[in-house]
Amino acid sequence: MTINKTADGATLTLALEGRLDTVTAPQLETALSDSLDGIEMLVLDFADLVYISSAGLRVLLAAQKRMAKQGGMVVRHVNETIMEVFDVTGFADILTIEQA
């Protein structure tokens, strides 16, 4: 998985490419823990993310909890497959998701 970071003031955008799974979830966890100090809005761009596993969902949940205290978090450009995972797991109800 590739993570592209873009910071704009207190907004951080992470664009994910590839698969967010057991192997790559720690990579995202590290990127988030290293980058969220002073951030008020976290944007996760899933335009090029093709798969998410339960390990990836766990990282998203932790990020959502942290950002709820600091400001907010939005997930953008979610494809059909990942949206289905969000619907089935209930994540669609707890995440702010913006479709393209």
PyMOL commands that set and color helices and strands:
alter all, ss='L'
color gray80, all
select helices_A, chain A and resi 25-35+54-70+80-89+91-94
alter helices_A, ss='H'
color red, helices_A
select strands_A, chain A and resi 2-8+11-20+41-52+72-76+97-98
alter strands_A, ss='S'
color yellow, strands_A
deselect
rebuild
show_as cartoon
